[in-house]
Amino acid sequence: MTNIIKITWQQVADESKKIAFRHAHRNVFNVYGVPQGGASLAVMVAKELNLPLVEEPQAGRTLIIDDLVDSGTTLERYHKQGFIVDAGFRKPTSPHHLAPLAQTLDGWLTFPWERNDGDPTDAVVRLLQHIGEDPSREGLLDTPKRVVKALKEMTEGYAKDPAEVLGTTFNETQDQMVVVSGIEFASMCEHHMLPFTGVATVAYLPGDCIVGLSKIARLVEMYARRLQVQERMTNQIAQAIEEHLGAKGVGVVIHGTHSCMANRGIKKRATMTTSCLLGEIRDEHSARHEFLDLALNTGL
């Protein structure tokens, strides 16, 4: 579960003073706050530096302030234009060259000026407005809540551990390949957050134990219920079985269709096939041939 960190006005004031101190002797003439979160910090920083606020950045003259550096996309745009940029807070994964001295916090940050204490439905409302819709019309009144609920459900795999999914095993001697095919899944492409669906075939050569049939399907579901790319998902499933079951060999083949290709861009429906072979299923010709013959003939 994501750690929720509530930023107080006192923390904002403290960070604004630190920003002002960092730039007190820089050659800046005014301050601009990135909408919307950077505005409050910018007001405080401008007051500390006794500089005016501006409605638009002025080339070579303006200190650009944001509340948070996350992916860095916003501040990077200004940085490339030659502006001095800074922020109050940053994430551990944020680009280091952007506001490196900002306070680093790991979690979901909510700021005092965010309506409903950072309710994620606000973001959905903004998106609806961005595409030209009216979030207040009857058909859309509950849409933000539904979207947030659906996203939580479709990404619930983050909260699950493969060690627990595969934790119940049986000490059975089995020297033949165990194959589970036709495992249907629905996932979300991490590039566009659009769904992709398909079927997986999973096989393993047991070591000292076997696992219940449903656990294989649960493992596929666990990795599917995350923001994914099909290639990584295929590898994750295979590696988890090898690690947690001590399997002598593992094979995973996935056939998927991606709505990010079918519904946008080229707008063509196609099937993508990915595979990951480990251990004896990769190295032994007969095992490899047996698995691929089964898996590649399991279509959508």
C-alpha positions as CSV (number, residue, x, y, z in Angstrom):
1,M,0.0,0.0,0.0
2,T,1.3,3.5,-0.9
3,N,2.5,5.6,2.0
4,I,0.3,8.7,2.2
5,I,2.2,11.8,3.4
6,K,0.3,14.9,4.3
7,I,2.3,18.0,3.9
8,T,1.5,20.8,6.3
9,W,1.6,24.6,5.7
10,Q,4.5,24.8,8.2
11,Q,6.5,22.3,6.0
12,V,5.7,24.4,3.0
13,A,6.9,27.6,4.7
14,D,10.1,25.9,5.9
15,E,10.9,24.6,2.4
16,S,10.1,28.0,0.8
17,K,12.7,29.6,3.1
18,K,15.3,26.9,2.1
19,I,14.6,27.6,-1.6
20,A,15.0,31.3,-1.1
21,F,18.3,30.8,0.8
22,R,19.6,28.6,-2.1
23,H,18.9,31.3,-4.6
24,A,19.5,34.5,-2.6
25,H,22.7,35.2,-4.5
26,R,21.6,33.9,-7.9
27,N,21.0,36.3,-10.8
28,V,17.2,36.1,-10.8
29,F,14.8,39.0,-11.1
30,N,11.4,37.5,-10.5
31,V,9.6,34.3,-9.5
32,Y,7.1,32.1,-11.3
33,G,5.0,29.3,-9.8
34,V,4.2,26.3,-11.9
35,P,0.4,25.9,-11.9
36,Q,-1.2,24.8,-9.7
37,G,1.0,23.4,-6.9
38,G,3.9,25.7,-7.4
39,A,1.9,28.9,-7.0
40,S,1.7,28.8,-3.2
41,L,5.4,28.1,-2.8
42,A,6.3,30.7,-5.3
43,V,4.4,33.4,-3.3
44,M,6.4,32.5,-0.2
45,V,9.8,32.3,-2.0
46,A,9.1,35.7,-3.8
47,K,8.4,37.3,-0.4
48,E,11.5,35.9,1.1
49,L,13.7,37.1,-1.8
50,N,11.7,40.4,-2.1
51,L,11.2,39.7,-5.8
52,P,8.0,40.2,-7.9
53,L,5.8,37.3,-9.1
54,V,5.2,37.1,-12.8
55,E,2.4,35.6,-14.8
56,E,4.7,34.1,-17.4
57,P,8.4,33.1,-17.2
58,Q,10.8,35.7,-18.6
59,A,13.8,34.3,-20.4
60,G,17.0,34.4,-18.4
61,R,15.3,36.3,-15.5
62,T,12.9,34.0,-13.8
63,L,13.2,31.4,-11.0
64,I,10.7,28.6,-11.7
65,I,9.2,27.0,-8.6
66,D,7.1,23.8,-8.4
67,D,5.8,22.0,-5.3
68,L,7.0,18.5,-6.2
69,V,9.5,17.0,-8.6
70,D,8.1,13.5,-9.4
71,S,8.9,12.3,-12.9
72,G,10.4,15.7,-13.6
73,T,8.6,16.2,-16.9
74,T,7.3,19.7,-16.0
75,L,10.5,21.2,-14.6
76,E,12.6,19.5,-17.3
77,R,10.8,21.5,-19.9
78,Y,11.8,24.8,-18.2
79,H,15.3,23.5,-17.4
80,K,15.9,22.9,-21.1
81,Q,14.9,26.4,-21.9
82,G,17.7,27.7,-19.6
83,F,15.6,28.7,-16.6
84,I,16.7,28.2,-13.0
85,V,14.3,25.7,-11.5
86,D,13.7,24.4,-7.9
87,A,11.0,22.7,-5.9
88,G,10.0,22.1,-2.3
89,F,9.9,18.3,-2.4
90,R,11.1,15.4,-4.6
91,K,10.8,11.7,-4.8
92,P,13.7,9.2,-4.4
93,T,13.3,8.3,-8.1
94,S,13.1,11.9,-9.4
95,P,15.8,13.1,-11.8
96,H,18.8,14.1,-9.6
97,H,19.6,17.2,-11.7
98,L,16.2,18.8,-11.0
99,A,15.9,20.4,-7.5
100,P,18.5,18.1,-6.0
101,L,18.4,19.9,-2.6
102,A,14.6,19.7,-2.3
103,Q,13.3,17.5,0.6
104,T,13.1,13.9,-0.5
105,L,10.0,12.0,0.6
106,D,8.8,8.5,-0.6
107,G,5.1,8.2,-0.9
108,W,1.9,9.8,-2.1
109,L,2.2,13.5,-1.1
110,T,-0.9,15.6,-0.5
111,F,-0.6,19.4,-0.1
112,P,-2.7,21.8,2.0
113,W,-4.1,23.5,-1.1
114,E,-5.3,20.2,-2.7
115,R,-9.1,19.9,-2.5
116,N,-10.4,16.9,-0.5
117,D,-7.0,16.3,1.0
118,G,-5.6,15.1,-2.3
119,D,-8.5,12.9,-3.3
120,P,-7.5,11.1,-6.5
121,T,-10.9,11.7,-8.0
122,D,-9.9,15.3,-8.5
123,A,-7.4,14.2,-11.1
124,V,-10.2,12.4,-13.0
125,V,-12.4,15.5,-12.9
126,R,-9.5,17.5,-14.4
127,L,-9.1,14.9,-17.1
128,L,-12.8,15.1,-18.0
129,Q,-12.5,18.9,-18.2
130,H,-9.4,18.6,-20.3
131,I,-11.1,16.6,-23.0
132,G,-14.0,19.0,-23.1
133,E,-16.6,17.2,-20.9
134,D,-18.7,18.6,-18.2
135,P,-18.0,16.5,-15.0
136,S,-21.2,17.9,-13.4
137,R,-23.6,16.3,-15.9
138,E,-25.7,13.5,-14.7
139,G,-23.9,10.6,-16.5
140,L,-20.5,11.7,-15.2
141,L,-21.3,12.6,-11.6
142,D,-20.0,9.2,-10.2
143,T,-17.5,8.6,-13.0
144,P,-14.4,9.8,-11.0
145,K,-15.1,7.5,-8.2
146,R,-15.7,4.6,-10.6
147,V,-12.4,5.3,-12.4
148,V,-10.4,5.4,-9.2
149,K,-12.1,2.2,-7.9
150,A,-11.5,0.4,-11.3
151,L,-7.8,1.5,-11.3
152,K,-7.3,0.1,-7.8
153,E,-8.9,-3.2,-8.8
154,M,-6.9,-3.4,-12.0
155,T,-3.6,-2.8,-10.2
156,E,-4.2,-4.8,-7.0
157,G,-1.3,-7.1,-8.0
158,Y,1.2,-4.6,-6.4
159,A,-0.1,-5.6,-3.0
160,K,0.6,-9.3,-3.5
161,D,3.8,-11.3,-3.1
162,P,4.8,-14.3,-5.3
163,A,6.3,-16.0,-2.3
164,E,2.8,-16.1,-0.7
165,V,1.0,-17.0,-3.9
166,L,3.3,-20.0,-4.4
167,G,3.8,-20.6,-0.7
168,T,1.6,-23.8,-0.3
169,T,3.4,-26.7,-2.0
170,F,3.1,-30.5,-1.9
171,N,6.1,-32.9,-1.7
172,E,5.3,-35.1,-4.7
173,T,7.8,-36.8,-7.0
174,Q,7.0,-35.7,-10.6
175,D,9.6,-36.0,-13.4
176,Q,7.2,-34.9,-16.2
177,M,6.3,-31.5,-17.4
178,V,3.3,-29.8,-15.7
179,V,1.5,-27.5,-18.1
180,V,-1.3,-25.1,-17.4
181,S,-2.7,-23.6,-20.6
182,G,-5.5,-21.1,-21.5
183,I,-5.0,-18.9,-18.5
184,E,-7.0,-15.8,-19.4
185,F,-5.8,-12.4,-18.1
186,A,-6.5,-8.7,-18.4
187,S,-3.7,-6.2,-17.8
188,M,-2.9,-2.5,-18.4
189,C,-0.2,-1.2,-20.7
190,E,2.0,1.1,-18.7
191,H,2.6,3.4,-21.7
192,H,-1.0,4.4,-22.3
193,M,-2.8,2.9,-19.3
194,L,-5.1,1.0,-21.8
195,P,-6.0,-2.6,-21.4
196,F,-4.4,-5.6,-23.0
197,T,-5.8,-9.1,-22.7
198,G,-4.8,-12.6,-23.7
199,V,-4.0,-16.1,-22.5
200,A,-0.9,-17.6,-20.9
201,T,0.5,-21.0,-21.0
202,V,2.8,-21.9,-18.0
203,A,4.8,-25.1,-17.6
204,Y,7.4,-26.3,-15.2
205,L,9.6,-29.3,-14.5
206,P,9.2,-29.8,-10.7
207,G,12.1,-30.0,-8.4
208,D,11.2,-31.4,-5.0
209,C,7.6,-30.1,-4.9
210,I,4.6,-29.2,-6.9
211,V,2.0,-26.4,-6.4
212,G,-1.8,-26.4,-6.7
213,L,-3.2,-25.7,-10.2
214,S,-5.0,-22.5,-9.0
215,K,-1.7,-21.0,-7.8
216,I,-0.3,-20.8,-11.3
217,A,-3.4,-18.9,-12.4
218,R,-3.2,-16.7,-9.4
219,L,0.5,-15.9,-10.2
220,V,-0.4,-14.9,-13.7
221,E,-3.2,-12.7,-12.3
222,M,-0.9,-11.1,-9.8
223,Y,1.5,-9.9,-12.4
224,A,-1.2,-9.0,-14.8
225,R,-2.9,-6.7,-12.3
226,R,-0.1,-4.1,-12.5
227,L,0.9,-1.5,-15.1
228,Q,2.8,-3.8,-17.5
229,V,4.5,-4.6,-20.7
230,Q,3.9,-8.1,-22.0
231,E,7.5,-8.9,-22.3
232,R,8.3,-8.1,-18.6
233,M,5.2,-9.9,-17.4
234,T,6.2,-13.0,-19.2
235,N,9.7,-13.0,-17.6
236,Q,8.3,-12.2,-14.1
237,I,6.0,-15.2,-14.1
238,A,8.8,-17.6,-15.2
239,Q,11.3,-16.2,-12.8
240,A,8.9,-16.4,-9.8
241,I,8.2,-20.1,-10.5
242,E,11.9,-20.9,-10.8
243,E,12.8,-19.0,-7.6
244,H,9.9,-20.0,-5.3
245,L,9.3,-23.6,-6.5
246,G,12.9,-24.5,-7.2
247,A,11.7,-25.8,-10.6
248,K,14.3,-27.6,-12.8
249,G,12.8,-25.8,-15.8
250,V,10.1,-23.2,-16.6
251,G,8.4,-22.1,-19.7
252,V,5.9,-19.3,-20.2
253,V,4.2,-18.2,-23.4
254,I,1.7,-15.4,-23.6
255,H,-0.5,-14.4,-26.5
256,G,-1.9,-10.9,-26.1
257,T,-3.9,-8.2,-27.9
258,H,-3.3,-4.6,-27.1
259,S,-6.0,-1.9,-27.2
260,C,-3.2,0.8,-27.3
261,M,-2.5,-0.5,-30.8
262,A,-6.0,-1.4,-31.8
263,N,-7.8,1.7,-30.6
264,R,-5.2,4.4,-31.2
265,G,-2.1,5.0,-33.3
266,I,-2.1,2.6,-36.2
267,K,-5.6,1.3,-35.1
268,K,-4.9,-2.3,-36.1
269,R,-5.7,-5.5,-34.1
270,A,-2.8,-8.0,-33.9
271,T,-1.6,-10.7,-31.6
272,M,1.7,-10.4,-29.8
273,T,3.4,-13.6,-28.6
274,T,6.2,-13.5,-26.0
275,S,8.0,-16.4,-24.3
276,C,10.5,-17.0,-21.5
277,L,12.2,-20.4,-21.1
278,L,14.4,-21.2,-18.1
279,G,16.5,-24.2,-17.0
280,E,16.0,-27.6,-18.6
281,I,13.0,-26.4,-20.7
282,R,15.4,-23.9,-22.4
283,D,18.5,-26.1,-22.5
284,E,17.1,-29.6,-23.2
285,H,16.0,-29.9,-26.8
286,S,13.2,-32.5,-26.2
287,A,11.7,-30.5,-23.3
288,R,11.9,-27.2,-25.2
289,H,10.2,-28.8,-28.3
290,E,7.5,-30.4,-26.1
291,F,6.6,-27.1,-24.4
292,L,6.7,-24.9,-27.4
293,D,4.6,-27.3,-29.4
294,L,1.9,-27.2,-26.7
295,A,2.2,-23.4,-26.0
296,L,2.3,-22.0,-29.5
297,N,-0.7,-23.9,-30.5
298,T,-2.7,-22.4,-27.6
299,G,-4.2,-19.4,-29.3
300,L,-6.5,-16.6,-28.1
